[in-house]
Amino acid sequence: MRIILPILLLGVSVSSFFFFTFDAYKEIKTLRVTTGEYNTALANFNQLQKVRDTLRDQYNTFSTSDLTRLDKLLPDYVDNIRLVIEIQNMAVRYGLTLTNVKFSIPGKTTTPQGGKASPENSQTLALMNKEYGVFELEFSTVGPYENFVKFSKDVEKSLRLVDIMSVGFSSTDPVRTGGIVSTGTVYKYDFKIRTYWLK
């Protein structure tokens, strides 16, 4: 009897471990792993907060005028209407008027009447995957060559980041501006320009 009782108690203890303690032990191990993941995430969060605070402090050192200029140089949205108005204002200085205005964003092509087209090639897809967006604008204007040169220089020196991708020339009849018929050779200019915006 003295030998059987300890054996029974040992058996009960082992059974209790496997049925109760072992499950609790596995749960504790799982909780430890989860706690470690939470601690890592919390450390990363704290690090991101420090980076955010540093960037915010740097941002606050810029003057309002500098921020306005920076926003105009590389806006964080597609501001196609403002761009068209700015270019139209430049053209008006030299007696030019924009016509046949079309604009597109890689991944879709849009005109004033609407409409879409799918990406055309791998270069377009590569642009879509960048941290900045590309906005392309096409338009035509008519006028003397001297005015075209002055207008092109203004576009290139604009605060907005603009690349003139191509310009097509074709001769046309003299144009009437404000009741005055232009003298000299007059050309039609087909522009294609590209500008950028932060996504």
RABELHU-V636653 format. One record per helix or strand of 2 or more residues. SS is the DSSP state (H for helix, E for strand). FROM is the first residue (numbers start at 0). TO is the last residue. If there is no record, write none. Layout:
# RABELHU-V636653
ss,from,to
SS,FROM,TO
SS,FROM,TO
This chain:
# RABELHU-V636653
ss,from,to
H,1,59
H,63,72
H,79,91
E,98,104
E,107,110
H,121,127
E,131,143
H,144,155
E,161,170
E,175,176
E,179,180
E,185,197
